[in-house]
Amino acid sequence: MSHHLVEVRQLQHRYPDGSFGINAVSFRIEHGEAVAIIGANGAGKSTLLQHLNGTLVATAGQVRIGDGLLTPATLSQVRRSVGMVFQNPDDQLFMATVGEDVAFGPLNLGLSGEELEARVVAALGQVDARHLRHKAPYHLSGGEKKRAAIATVLAMMPDVLVMDEPTGGLDPFSRRQVMHLLAGFSHTRIVASHDLDMVLELFPRTIILCNGEVAADGPTRDIFRDRELLARCRLEQPLAMQGCPVCRGGC
Ligand SMILES: Nc1ncnc2c1ncn2[C@@H]1O[C@H](COP(=O)(O)OP(=O)(O)OP(=O)(O)O)[C@@H](O)[C@H]1O
């Protein structure tokens, strides 16, 4: 097994209209790391994430997961080890009940009977959602939907959890619930987010994307201290680093 779990080398994505989604992006992520990808609207975060499980095919460069290069031949294996939680849970929940949604992936892997049941119960338990098992996904609140969508991915027992805007659109209570879950996972975690306070609290390492390229990659606190870098990349410091919102630090 390679030391680095995820390695992205000189990755480029050019959309059919000729524009670059990302260009010359390289980084390595080790087992168990929690890494945030931040950047202004259109910086290339979603484009990058979609390469990590082969949803998009690169126009140049490579993605390596463990010892294996991501190619059409390794795609199904990579999708088993890289679980993707989409920004919108409705893209992930399409069955009649939450339990069926959570069982869907393991069923496709050939699991059945007690083994399947154990997977479903464990995944729902990890997101504190066993009570939602028989509910229709479209009856759930935003926070419940998010947790159910995460459970569908956990049921596949991935090595890497990739999440696009895990706290996006959630009220403060649901946001905190999802943050609590994220903090408790031991998986390698890669999230793209505009929630810079969440990034500061939960992700020791941050990569900034700016116009499709890596503008910085390092300890999150160091990156958020560099106001010039943040301004260049059309970002701001997290509120928690800006002092009191009323007096701006004077009280
Ligand atoms: N299907 C597409 N065709 C052409 N250009 C695209 C397509 N999808 C994205 N882009 C462009 O690629 C660039 C990166 O977009 P991407 O969605 O990856 O950014 P993002 O950082 O996730 O943005 P946001 O924070 O707004 O979600 C943008 O300039 C966008 O307009």
The ligand as a Gaussian input file, in Angstrom:
#p B3LYP/6-31G(d) Opt

LIG

0 1
 N      -20.160000      21.986000     -17.587000
 C      -19.371000      23.052000     -17.658000
 N      -19.061000      23.619000     -18.846000
 C      -18.233000      24.687000     -18.930000
 N      -17.654000      25.275000     -17.861000
 C      -17.937000      24.746000     -16.648000
 C      -18.806000      23.629000     -16.471000
 N      -18.901000      23.334000     -15.162000
 C      -18.113000      24.248000     -14.522000
 N      -17.544000      25.084000     -15.418000
 C      -16.623000      26.180000     -15.127000
 O      -15.490000      25.667000     -14.464000
 C      -15.061000      26.584000     -13.464000
 C      -15.005000      25.869000     -12.108000
 O      -16.333000      25.552000     -11.708000
 P      -16.641000      24.745000     -10.363000
 O      -18.101000      24.472000     -10.340000
 O      -15.711000      23.610000     -10.270000
 O      -16.268000      25.836000      -9.276000
 P      -16.554000      25.816000      -7.696000
 O      -15.295000      26.278000      -7.051000
 O      -17.104000      24.507000      -7.274000
 O      -17.644000      26.967000      -7.573000
 P      -18.832000      27.204000      -6.494000
 O      -18.167000      27.636000      -5.226000
 O      -19.618000      28.307000      -7.112000
 O      -19.600000      25.914000      -6.363000
 C      -16.022000      27.763000     -13.509000
 O      -15.439000      28.778000     -14.287000
 C      -17.251000      27.197000     -14.189000
 O      -17.931000      28.185000     -14.921000

